[in-house]
């Protein structure tokens, strides 16, 4: 059933809920709410969202301003579309907005009660953040695990090289996904989940994208809580299926590890988590471990993949910028060399390409939704308690008041600009900011630069026959993250030394 049909069938139930809400004095708000479009009875502003809410809300913000109020059925929502107000929300009043607005899809299997992404800022959340930092994302840990990433980059290089020899097209998003997936699985479990062929990775990719889509898609059950028992769009049912697939895999790996621990102990995250679980007074339950692994897998593999694919898409659309990045790599890394992590700081143009990709194609267009813990005045308006807060970083990245030529891909803008993406410069916060900033940022920073450098340093790329760069499809699939609707596919051509100056040479 489509959106309108579901609305007609359920309107009588919803009308009663809304009428009760309207007559209940507890729901009357004091203070001046932020401006926004007039809500239609019952559904409010739901129909304003459209198929691509980040675009729809960016357009509305041009009319109603950078702090905008929407009524999405029962759910009050405040949309932030400027760096200045984002700074108030995520830094100045971080203590008020540090909670999460939890979608129904995240409540499947009580995920929100175990997940670092959705837990409130309390003891369990702090424990999980500490474990992740100490065991995965601290600089010493990342430095000591460099060989693991180097091995995955070497395999990526070898696969693309083989495609050169065989004249085979490369699906950029798929190879980026497989590389990210194997990095995560090797780091967490000391095993690789996939190989570089479509069949071996498609199931994992479908599951991970399914989870992200369920978590990010507008859901009637979130707007009208009474409908969570009906699940009219099937989102909760779908996500239960996806969670079940992942948890079955994790259970099998955990059981196998528990059997082998007496004879062989491995140096990976699962071993550290099981140490905490096997204590006389366990710090983590088995469910805690599985839900944490789900968070790390889904967030780690999906977001890095999207960024690398968008960056490569833009570079293939802008051959002169691709040549600049390749020439810089040639000077630092050399021909047919694999980049080292220590090289990243000496590659300002590559860093600028990554920053521009974060600006132009933020993988999480609304970050992860925040929630107001209390009524609070922002910019002269009252943000009501329990309101969902959407920080539209996609809109901020396209704001002409902040960026010159915002609709053009221009890495050069960052060469003389000190803007960074680590949560201090609010015009560029793809990983969020404040206490809820993405804990995996240090690893993502390394992997995006390393994968992108591996793909552009050693290979020229030719689009499929008859396709010109200006004709490439740039449409998006909307979920909790934005992915290319049409995968980027191109033929790799091995480079020789002279290719860094003019054109490619093939053998």
C-alpha positions as CSV (number, residue, x, y, z in Angstrom):
1,X,0.0,0.0,0.0
2,X,1.2,3.5,-0.8
3,X,1.5,6.4,1.7
4,X,-2.0,7.9,0.9
5,X,-3.8,4.6,1.0
6,X,-2.4,3.8,4.5
7,X,-3.4,7.3,5.6
8,X,-7.0,6.9,4.5
9,X,-7.3,3.4,6.2
10,X,-5.9,4.6,9.5
11,X,-7.2,8.1,9.7
12,X,-10.1,7.4,12.1
13,X,-7.8,5.8,14.6
14,X,-5.3,8.6,14.4
15,X,-8.0,11.2,14.7
16,X,-9.0,9.9,18.1
17,X,-5.4,9.9,19.2
18,X,-4.8,13.5,18.0
19,X,-8.1,14.7,19.5
20,X,-7.1,13.3,22.9
21,X,-3.7,14.9,22.6
22,X,-5.2,18.3,21.8
23,X,-7.6,18.2,24.7
24,X,-5.0,17.0,27.2
25,X,-3.6,20.1,28.9
26,X,-0.2,18.4,29.5
27,X,0.5,18.8,25.8
28,X,0.0,22.5,25.7
29,X,3.3,24.2,25.2
30,X,4.3,27.6,26.6
31,X,6.7,29.9,24.7
32,X,7.0,30.7,21.0
33,X,7.8,27.7,18.9
34,X,10.2,28.1,15.9
35,X,8.5,28.9,12.6
36,X,7.4,26.2,10.2
37,X,4.8,25.2,7.7
38,X,1.2,25.0,8.9
39,X,0.4,21.4,9.9
40,X,-2.4,19.6,8.3
41,X,-4.9,18.1,10.8
42,X,-4.0,14.6,12.0
43,X,-0.9,14.1,9.9
44,X,0.8,17.4,10.6
45,X,3.7,18.0,8.2
46,X,4.4,14.4,7.3
47,X,3.5,14.9,3.6
48,X,6.2,17.7,3.5
49,X,9.0,15.1,3.9
50,X,8.7,13.4,0.5
51,X,11.0,10.7,-0.7
52,X,14.1,12.6,0.2
53,X,13.5,14.4,3.5
54,X,17.0,16.0,3.5
55,X,16.2,17.9,0.3
56,X,12.6,18.7,1.3
57,X,13.6,20.1,4.7
58,X,16.5,22.1,3.2
59,X,14.1,23.7,0.8
60,X,11.6,24.5,3.6
61,X,14.4,26.0,5.7
62,X,14.9,28.6,3.0
63,X,11.4,29.8,3.8
64,X,11.1,29.3,7.5
65,X,14.7,29.8,8.6
66,X,17.5,27.7,10.1
67,X,15.5,26.7,13.2
68,X,12.2,25.2,12.0
69,X,9.4,23.4,13.8
70,X,7.4,20.5,12.3
71,X,4.6,18.4,13.6
72,X,5.0,14.9,12.2
73,X,1.8,13.3,13.5
74,X,2.4,12.9,17.2
75,X,6.1,13.7,17.0
76,X,7.3,17.2,17.5
77,X,10.4,17.8,15.4
78,X,12.9,20.7,15.3
79,X,15.1,21.0,12.2
80,X,18.5,22.8,12.5
81,X,20.0,23.9,9.2
82,X,22.8,26.3,10.1
83,X,26.3,25.9,11.7
84,X,25.5,28.6,14.3
85,X,22.4,26.9,15.7
86,X,24.0,23.4,15.4
87,X,26.8,24.7,17.7
88,X,24.2,25.8,20.2
89,X,22.5,22.4,20.1
90,X,25.5,20.2,20.0
91,X,28.0,22.2,22.1
92,X,26.5,25.1,24.2
93,X,23.5,23.1,25.3
94,X,24.9,19.6,24.8
95,X,23.6,18.5,28.2
96,X,20.0,19.2,27.1
97,X,20.2,17.6,23.7
98,X,22.5,14.6,24.4
99,X,19.6,12.1,24.4
100,X,18.4,10.3,21.4
101,X,15.0,10.2,19.7
102,X,14.7,6.5,19.2
103,X,12.9,5.2,16.1
104,X,10.7,2.1,16.4
105,X,13.1,0.2,14.2
106,X,15.9,0.6,16.8
107,X,13.6,-0.9,19.5
108,X,13.5,-4.3,17.7
109,X,15.0,-7.0,20.0
110,X,15.4,-4.1,22.5
111,X,18.4,-2.9,20.6
112,X,18.0,0.6,22.1
113,X,18.5,-0.8,25.6
114,X,22.0,-2.1,24.6
115,X,23.1,0.1,21.8
116,X,25.8,2.7,22.2
117,X,24.0,4.7,19.4
118,X,20.7,4.9,21.2
119,X,21.4,4.6,25.0
120,X,21.0,7.8,27.1
121,X,24.2,9.4,28.4
122,X,24.4,7.3,31.5
123,X,26.7,4.6,33.0
124,X,26.1,1.9,30.4
125,X,26.7,4.3,27.6
126,X,29.9,5.6,29.2
127,X,31.1,2.0,29.7
128,X,30.6,1.1,26.0
129,X,32.3,4.3,24.8
130,X,35.2,3.7,27.1
131,X,35.6,0.1,25.8
132,X,35.5,1.2,22.2
133,X,38.0,3.9,22.8
134,X,40.4,1.7,24.7
135,X,40.1,-1.4,22.6
136,X,39.6,0.0,19.1
137,X,39.8,3.7,18.4
138,X,42.6,5.1,20.6
139,X,45.7,6.3,18.7
140,X,48.0,3.6,20.2
141,X,45.5,0.9,19.3
142,X,45.1,2.3,15.7
143,X,48.9,2.5,15.3
144,X,49.4,-1.1,16.4
145,X,46.7,-2.4,14.0
146,X,48.2,-0.7,11.0
147,X,49.4,-4.0,9.5
148,X,45.9,-5.3,9.5
149,X,44.7,-2.3,7.4
150,X,47.7,-2.6,5.1
151,X,46.8,-6.2,4.4
152,X,43.3,-5.2,3.3
153,X,44.6,-2.4,1.1
154,X,47.1,-4.8,-0.5
155,X,44.2,-7.2,-1.3
156,X,42.2,-4.3,-2.7
157,X,45.1,-3.3,-4.9
158,X,45.6,-6.8,-6.1
159,X,41.9,-7.3,-7.0
160,X,41.8,-4.0,-9.0
161,X,45.1,-5.0,-10.7
162,X,43.6,-8.3,-11.7
163,X,40.6,-6.5,-13.2
164,X,43.0,-4.4,-15.2
165,X,44.5,-7.6,-16.7
166,X,41.1,-9.2,-17.4
167,X,39.4,-6.0,-18.7
168,X,36.8,-6.4,-16.0
169,X,34.6,-3.5,-14.7
170,X,34.9,-2.6,-11.0
171,X,31.9,-1.7,-8.8
172,X,33.6,1.0,-6.7
173,X,31.0,0.9,-3.9
174,X,31.2,-2.9,-3.7
175,X,35.0,-3.1,-3.4
176,X,35.0,-0.3,-0.8
177,X,32.3,-2.2,1.1
178,X,34.2,-5.5,1.0
179,X,37.4,-3.8,2.1
180,X,35.6,-2.1,5.0
181,X,33.7,-5.3,5.9
182,X,36.9,-7.4,6.0
183,X,38.7,-4.8,8.0
184,X,35.9,-4.7,10.6
185,X,35.5,-8.5,10.7
186,X,39.3,-9.0,11.0
187,X,39.5,-6.4,13.7
188,X,36.6,-7.8,15.7
189,X,36.9,-11.5,15.0
190,X,40.2,-12.2,13.3
191,X,38.4,-13.5,10.3
192,X,37.4,-12.2,6.9
193,X,33.7,-12.2,5.9
194,X,33.9,-11.7,2.2
195,X,35.9,-12.0,-1.0
196,X,36.0,-9.7,-4.0
197,X,33.2,-11.1,-6.0
198,X,29.5,-10.0,-6.1
199,X,28.0,-13.2,-4.7
200,X,30.2,-13.4,-1.6
201,X,29.3,-9.9,-0.4
202,X,25.8,-9.3,-1.6
203,X,24.0,-10.9,1.3
204,X,26.0,-8.9,3.9
205,X,25.5,-5.7,1.9
206,X,21.7,-6.3,1.6
207,X,21.5,-6.9,5.4
208,X,23.5,-3.8,6.3
209,X,21.8,-1.5,3.9
210,X,18.4,-3.0,5.0
211,X,19.2,-2.0,8.6
212,X,20.2,1.5,7.7
213,X,17.1,1.9,5.5
214,X,14.8,0.7,8.2
215,X,16.4,3.0,10.8
216,X,16.3,6.1,8.5
217,X,13.1,5.8,6.5
218,X,10.1,7.8,7.7
219,X,7.9,5.4,9.7
220,X,4.2,5.8,10.5
221,X,4.7,4.0,13.8
222,X,7.1,6.7,14.9
223,X,4.6,9.5,14.2
224,X,1.6,7.7,15.7
225,X,2.9,5.3,18.5
226,X,-0.4,3.4,18.6
227,X,0.5,2.0,15.1
228,X,3.7,0.3,16.3
229,X,1.5,-2.8,17.1
230,X,0.2,-2.7,13.5
231,X,3.5,-1.9,11.7
232,X,1.7,-0.7,8.6
233,X,4.8,-0.3,6.5
234,X,6.4,-3.5,7.7
235,X,9.6,-1.7,8.8
236,X,9.7,-3.3,12.3
237,X,9.2,-6.8,10.8
238,X,11.9,-6.2,8.2
239,X,14.4,-4.9,10.8
240,X,13.7,-7.9,13.0
241,X,14.6,-10.1,10.1
242,X,17.9,-8.2,9.5
243,X,18.8,-8.2,13.1
244,X,18.1,-11.9,13.3
245,X,20.5,-12.6,10.4
246,X,23.3,-10.7,12.0
247,X,22.8,-12.0,15.5
248,X,22.8,-15.6,14.2
249,X,26.2,-14.9,12.7
250,X,27.5,-13.3,15.9
251,X,26.2,-16.2,18.0
252,X,28.0,-18.7,15.9
253,X,31.3,-16.8,16.1
254,X,31.0,-16.3,19.9
255,X,30.2,-20.0,20.5
256,X,33.1,-21.1,18.5
257,X,35.5,-18.7,20.2
258,X,34.3,-19.8,23.7
259,X,35.1,-23.4,22.8
260,X,38.6,-22.5,21.6
261,X,39.6,-20.0,24.3
262,X,41.3,-22.6,26.5
263,X,43.8,-23.5,23.8
264,X,44.2,-20.3,21.7
265,X,43.7,-16.7,22.6
266,X,43.5,-14.1,19.9
267,X,44.2,-10.4,20.1
268,X,41.0,-8.9,18.8
269,X,38.0,-7.0,20.1
270,X,35.8,-10.2,20.7
271,X,38.5,-11.6,23.0
272,X,38.5,-8.4,25.0
273,X,34.7,-8.3,25.2
274,X,34.6,-12.0,26.3
275,X,37.2,-11.2,29.0
276,X,34.7,-8.6,30.4
277,X,31.8,-11.1,30.0
278,X,33.6,-14.0,31.8
279,X,34.5,-12.1,34.9
280,X,32.9,-13.3,38.2
281,X,31.0,-10.0,38.1
282,X,30.5,-9.5,34.3
283,X,30.8,-6.0,32.9
284,X,29.0,-7.0,29.7
285,X,26.3,-9.5,29.0
286,X,26.2,-11.6,25.8
287,X,23.4,-9.4,24.5
288,X,25.5,-6.3,25.2
289,X,28.3,-7.8,23.1
290,X,26.0,-8.7,20.1
291,X,24.4,-5.3,20.0
292,X,27.7,-3.6,20.2
293,X,29.0,-5.7,17.4
294,X,26.0,-4.8,15.3
295,X,26.6,-1.1,15.9
296,X,30.2,-1.3,14.9
297,X,29.6,-3.4,11.8
298,X,26.7,-1.4,10.4
299,X,28.2,2.0,11.1
300,X,31.8,1.1,10.2
301,X,31.2,-0.7,6.9
302,X,28.3,1.4,5.5
303,X,29.5,5.0,6.1
304,X,33.1,4.5,4.9
305,X,31.7,2.8,1.8
306,X,29.4,5.6,0.9
307,X,32.1,8.3,1.3
308,X,34.6,6.5,-0.9
309,X,32.1,5.8,-3.6
310,X,30.9,9.5,-3.7
311,X,34.5,10.8,-3.7
312,X,35.4,8.5,-6.6
313,X,32.2,9.6,-8.4
314,X,33.0,13.3,-8.1
315,X,36.7,12.7,-9.1
316,X,35.6,10.8,-12.3
317,X,33.2,13.7,-13.0
318,X,36.1,16.1,-12.6
319,X,39.2,14.6,-14.3
320,X,41.4,17.7,-13.6
321,X,40.8,17.3,-9.9
322,X,41.5,13.5,-10.1
323,X,44.8,14.4,-11.9
324,X,45.7,16.9,-9.1
325,X,45.1,14.2,-6.4
326,X,47.1,11.6,-8.4
327,X,50.1,13.9,-9.0
328,X,50.2,14.8,-5.3
329,X,50.2,11.1,-4.4
330,X,53.0,10.4,-7.0
331,X,55.2,13.0,-5.3
332,X,54.6,11.6,-1.8
333,X,54.0,7.8,-2.4
334,X,55.6,7.2,-5.8
335,X,54.4,5.2,-8.8
336,X,52.7,1.8,-7.9
337,X,53.2,2.4,-4.2
338,X,50.8,1.7,-1.4
339,X,50.1,4.7,0.8
340,X,51.2,4.6,4.5
341,X,49.1,6.1,7.2
342,X,51.9,8.5,8.0
343,X,51.6,9.9,4.5
344,X,48.1,11.3,5.0
345,X,49.3,14.4,6.8
346,X,51.5,15.2,3.7
347,X,48.6,15.0,1.3
348,X,46.7,18.3,1.6
349,X,44.9,17.9,-1.7
350,X,43.7,14.4,-0.9
351,X,42.5,15.7,2.5
352,X,40.7,18.5,0.7
353,X,39.0,16.0,-1.6
354,X,37.7,14.0,1.5
355,X,36.5,17.2,3.3
356,X,34.7,18.3,0.1
357,X,33.0,14.9,-0.1
358,X,31.9,15.2,3.5
359,X,30.5,18.6,2.7
360,X,28.9,17.8,-0.6
361,X,27.7,14.2,0.2
362,X,27.4,13.8,4.0
363,X,26.7,10.1,4.5
364,X,24.3,10.7,7.5
365,X,22.3,13.8,6.3
366,X,20.6,14.3,9.7
367,X,23.3,12.7,11.8
368,X,21.6,10.5,14.4
369,X,18.4,12.2,15.8
370,X,18.9,13.9,19.1
371,X,16.1,14.7,21.6
372,X,15.5,17.6,23.9
373,X,15.5,16.6,27.6
374,X,13.8,19.9,28.7
375,X,12.1,23.0,27.3
376,X,14.8,25.4,26.3
377,X,15.1,28.7,24.4
378,X,17.3,28.7,21.3
379,X,17.7,31.8,19.1
380,X,14.6,33.4,20.7
381,X,12.3,30.3,20.2
382,X,11.2,27.6,22.6
383,X,12.4,24.1,21.7
384,X,9.9,21.8,23.5
385,X,10.8,18.9,25.8
386,X,11.0,15.5,24.0
387,X,11.2,17.1,20.6
388,X,13.2,15.2,18.0
389,X,16.1,17.3,16.8
390,X,17.3,16.8,13.2
391,X,20.6,18.5,12.4
392,X,20.5,18.8,8.6
393,X,24.2,18.7,7.8
394,X,23.3,18.2,4.1
395,X,21.6,21.6,4.1
396,X,24.5,23.3,6.0
397,X,26.9,21.9,3.4
398,X,24.8,23.6,0.6
399,X,24.3,26.9,2.3
400,X,25.5,29.9,0.2
401,X,25.9,32.0,3.3
402,X,28.7,29.6,4.4
403,X,30.2,28.3,1.2
404,X,30.9,29.9,-2.2
405,X,29.5,28.0,-5.1
406,X,28.0,25.4,-2.7
407,X,26.5,23.3,-5.5
408,X,30.0,22.7,-7.1
409,X,32.5,20.1,-6.1
410,X,35.6,22.2,-5.3
411,X,38.2,20.6,-3.0
412,X,40.4,23.7,-3.5
413,X,38.2,25.6,-1.1
414,X,39.8,23.7,1.8
415,X,43.4,24.3,0.8
416,X,43.5,27.7,2.4
417,X,40.7,27.1,4.9
418,X,41.4,25.6,8.3
419,X,38.0,23.9,8.6
420,X,38.2,20.4,10.0
421,X,35.6,17.7,10.5
422,X,36.4,16.5,14.0
423,X,33.5,18.3,15.7
424,X,34.9,21.8,16.3
425,X,34.0,23.5,13.1
426,X,30.2,23.3,12.9
427,X,30.0,24.1,9.2
428,X,31.5,20.6,8.6
429,X,30.3,18.0,11.1
430,X,29.7,14.7,9.2
431,X,30.5,12.7,12.4
432,X,28.5,14.9,14.7
433,X,29.9,16.9,17.6
434,X,29.8,17.1,21.4
435,X,29.6,14.0,23.6
436,X,27.7,12.0,21.0
437,X,30.3,12.5,18.2
438,X,30.9,9.2,16.3
439,X,33.5,7.2,18.3
440,X,34.8,5.6,15.1
441,X,35.9,8.9,13.6
442,X,39.7,8.2,14.0
443,X,39.4,4.9,12.1
444,X,37.1,6.2,9.5
445,X,39.5,9.1,8.8
446,X,42.3,6.7,8.1
447,X,40.3,4.2,6.1
448,X,38.7,6.8,3.8
449,X,42.0,8.4,2.9
450,X,43.8,5.0,2.5
451,X,41.1,3.4,0.2
452,X,40.7,6.5,-1.9
453,X,44.5,6.9,-2.3
454,X,44.8,3.2,-3.3
455,X,42.2,3.6,-6.0
456,X,43.5,6.8,-7.6
457,X,47.3,6.5,-7.1
458,X,47.8,3.4,-9.2
459,X,44.9,3.3,-11.7
460,X,43.3,5.4,-14.4
461,X,39.5,4.9,-14.6
462,X,37.3,4.7,-17.7
463,X,33.5,4.8,-17.4
464,X,31.5,2.1,-19.1
465,X,31.1,2.3,-22.9
466,X,29.3,5.4,-24.1
467,X,28.9,7.1,-20.7
468,X,30.4,10.6,-20.3
469,X,31.2,12.1,-16.9
470,X,28.5,14.7,-17.2
471,X,25.9,12.0,-17.8
472,X,26.6,10.1,-14.6
473,X,23.5,9.5,-12.4
474,X,24.0,11.3,-9.1
475,X,20.7,10.3,-7.5
476,X,20.6,9.0,-3.9
477,X,18.9,6.3,-1.9
478,X,17.7,7.8,1.4
479,X,18.1,5.9,4.7
480,X,19.9,6.6,7.9
481,X,22.7,7.1,5.4
482,X,22.8,8.4,1.8
483,X,24.1,5.9,-0.8
484,X,24.3,6.2,-4.6
485,X,21.1,4.9,-6.2
486,X,23.1,3.8,-9.3
487,X,26.4,2.1,-8.3
488,X,29.5,3.6,-9.7
489,X,31.2,1.2,-12.1
490,X,34.4,1.8,-14.1
491,X,37.2,0.0,-15.9
492,X,40.6,0.4,-14.2
493,X,43.7,0.9,-16.4
494,X,47.2,0.4,-14.9
495,X,49.2,3.6,-14.8
496,X,52.9,4.1,-15.7
497,X,55.0,7.0,-14.6
498,X,54.1,9.3,-17.5
499,X,50.4,8.9,-16.7
500,X,50.8,11.3,-13.8
501,X,51.6,14.1,-16.2
502,X,49.2,13.6,-19.0
503,X,47.1,10.5,-19.8
504,X,47.1,6.9,-18.9
505,X,49.3,4.3,-20.5
506,X,48.2,0.7,-20.6
507,X,50.0,-2.5,-21.5
